[in-house]
Amino acid sequence: MKRRILGGTGISVSEYALGAMMFGAWGNRDHDESVRIIHRALDAGINFVDTADVYSQGESEEIVGKALKGRRDAVVLATKGHSAMGEDPNSSGNSRRWLTRAVENSLRRLNTDWIDLYQVHRPDPHTDIDETLSVLSDLVRAGKVRAIGHSTFPAEQIVEAQWTAERRGHVRFRTEQPPYSILARGAEGSVLPTAQRYGMGVLTWGPLSAGWLSGKYGKPSDVDLSAGSGRAAMEQNKFDPSRPGNAAKLQAVAELTEVADQSGLPLRHMAIAFVRSHPAVTSVIIGPRTPAHLEDLLDGADVEIGADVLDRIDEIVPPGTDLNRDDSYHTPPALSDRALRRR
């Protein structure tokens, strides 16, 4: 497993990061099997594990904590805070009040004394970025956190945070964690170049675009909208082929599958290699739910794709394009809150 340096921190991380979202009630409910998956990933050379407090409402962090017992020193451990962890409106967001408590809760669930990378999971329009950076800086200086980052921040807020840190003397954000895949290339327009401009590390999530690039979906009849996970997906409008964005994705997947076949690669391996090929990307988060999923993803860890394949991908999905705008996973309040755009 190849290594890269994380955002100028001097911390060496594997090109694959093990995402733990699927460990627990959201995915694999078998704790022992989830622990075995984590151990197998570590044995394969992955030293970077990413989770969040909101994943299965803390259960994922607890599983990761169990798995890292006796192996903590060899692992770069990342988690995130921001999302609601209860009914209390103050149990979410990026305020000093909440993040101080959220970090303590994560430390307890992860059974560790420190977090290598603590990330705010989303922007918080209700909290001044100076407030957020102030508390995160205090946590770094207290030794509870080694480095800080953010996830799904638009470029303008990345810049604002960097300038605020410099002007106020705060610890600065070292990483961004954007969604990025062949089908969701919006980050290429400004987020990835901005991260590069500030020397930030980038760990991407969703390289298989929620399963669209797994190789399971080639035409509308392949999309299962029946009970179980398929029904949940339908309710979230993630896979409904009648929606224009999804129809465009299905067409692209059919063409991309042909490119992968001609290259002698499974589509999923080509998709992850595409993300790894961007010079701004430090590490790609993979999120296996089963041991078989992990083994298949590990088989593609060394896959490299050439300029000819990248050019063909560009023809199918132009650079900077999100085929479905919902795949940005962040709608600015200026667009979602009517009160901010109407007198």
Secondary structure, DSSP 8 states (H G I E B T S, - for coil): --EEE-TTS--EEESEEEE-TTBSTTSB--HHHHHHHHHHHHHTT--EEE--TTGGGGHHHHHHHHHTTTTGGG-EEEEEE-S--SSSTTSSSS-HHHHHHHHHHHHHHHT-S-EEEEEESS--TTS-HHHHHHHHHHHHHTTSEEEEEEES--HHHHHHHHHHHHHHT-----EEE-B--SSB-GGGTTHHHHHHHTT-EEEEB-TTGGGTTSSS-SSGGG---SSTHHHHHHHTTSS-TTSHHHHHHHHHHHHHHHHHHHHT--HHHHHHHHHHTSTT--EEEE--SSHHHHHHHHHTTT----HHHHHHHHHHS-TT-BSSGGGG----HHHH-GGGT--
